[in-house]
């Protein structure tokens, strides 16, 4: 078994689950507008862009914060 296959197996990914992990269907993602206040946030970002305002994106300095704001 290849190292790559071993890593997938260690994560509990086999067969179809491994295939979906490696080749996700991006059209099947959840609608972000189902989140509370999403439309308000989008409207404000559009307004800031139109006004040429500076937009700051802040995230934690741990790995999930860095990857989430990347």
N, C-alpha and C positions, 0 to 999 in steps of 0.2 A: 504494500500500500504506500503510495507517495506521501510525502510530508504534507502536501496540500490536502489530500484526502483525510489524513490523520487529524489535521486541524479542524476540518469540517465535522468529522465524526466526534471529536472532543467537544464541539459546540452542540452536539445533538442533531446535526444536520445530515440527513441521509436521503437518498432518492429524490423525490419531488421537492422536498423542503430544501435540499442543497441546491437543486436547479433554480428554484425561486429566489434563493439567497444570491446566487451568482448572476442571475439574469432577471432582475425584478421587472414587473409590469408597472411602469411609471404612470400609466393611465388609471390604474386601480387605486391610486392613493386617495386618502380621505379629503374631502372638501375643506380647505382651511377657513372658509367663511362660515363654517359651523361653530368656530370658536367665538366665544363671547367678545364683543367689541372689535372684531376683526375689521369690519367695514369702517368703523371710526378711525382705527389706526391707519388703514390704507388711505382714507380720505386726507388724513393729516400729513402723511408722507407725500402724497401727490401735491398738496398745497405747499409744503416746504420746498419741494422740487421746483414748482412753478415760480416761487418767490426767490429761488436760488439761495435758500437758507442752508446753513451747515447742518448736517445730520450726523449725530454721534451714535454709534452702535457699541454698546458696552456688554462685556461678558466676563464671567469668572475666569480666574487664572488656572483653573484645573482643566483636565483634558476634555471633559464634556463641555465646559464653558468655552474653551478655545475652539473646539470643533463646531459648536453650535453657532458661533459668531463668525466663522470663517467665510 
